[in-house]
Amino acid sequence: MASINRVELTPTSVYIFLSGNSFWSCLLTAKPATFLYHATPAQRANWQLVDRDTAVEWPDLGERLRMEQM
């Protein structure tokens, strides 16, 4: 099963890099990443990998992006 290696955020997008040299990206104005659109830069920067590196959690926002959403 693939796992998440790292996360990068720009002012407009989220990029989630997966094992196997692939990645998923999404505009912050599009589902499922819309919760990041109104977040502050500090809230966006505070993320952690959870669920055996298959999800990214933003604890300040109480939200997650899971691999099955990508």
N, C-alpha and C positions, 0 to 999 in steps of 0.2 A: 504494500500500500504506500502511496506517495505521502510525503510529509512536507510541512512548511519549513523552509530554511530561513527566510527573512522577509521583512515587510518594509516597503518604502512608501512614503507619502509625499505628494506634491500638493500645491494649493488646490489642484483640481481633480486629482486621481489617487487611487490606492493601487499599489503593485504588490502582489504576493508571489514570492518566488518559491517554487516547489522542487522537491528532489527530482532528479532526472532532467535537470536543465530546462524546465518549463516554467511558465508564469501565468498568472491571471491578473487582469487589470480591470478597473471599473471607475467610471467617473463618479465623483462624490454626489452628483445630482441624480444618479441612477440607483435603482434597487440592485442589490441589497445594501449598498454602502451609504444610503442617504443620511443615516444617523451621524456620519462624520462631517457632513456638509456644514452644519451649524456649530460644530465643536471648535473650541479654541485650539491654537497650535499646541499648547501644553497638553490638552486632553488627547489630541491626536497622537502626540509623541509618546504617551504613556500606554503602551500596549505590551502584551505578553502572550507567549505561545502556551496553549492549554490543550487538554484532551490528547495527550501523546503527540503533540505537534500537528494536530489536524484541525486546529481552530486558533483564531487570534481573538484575544479578549481586550477590550478597552475598559478597565475597571472603573475609571472615573465616569464613564457613560453607561455602565451596566449593559454593554452590548458585545456581541460576538459575531464574527464571520466564520462559518464552518466550511470545510472543503466541499461538502455536498451542496452548498449554495453557489459555489463557483463554477 
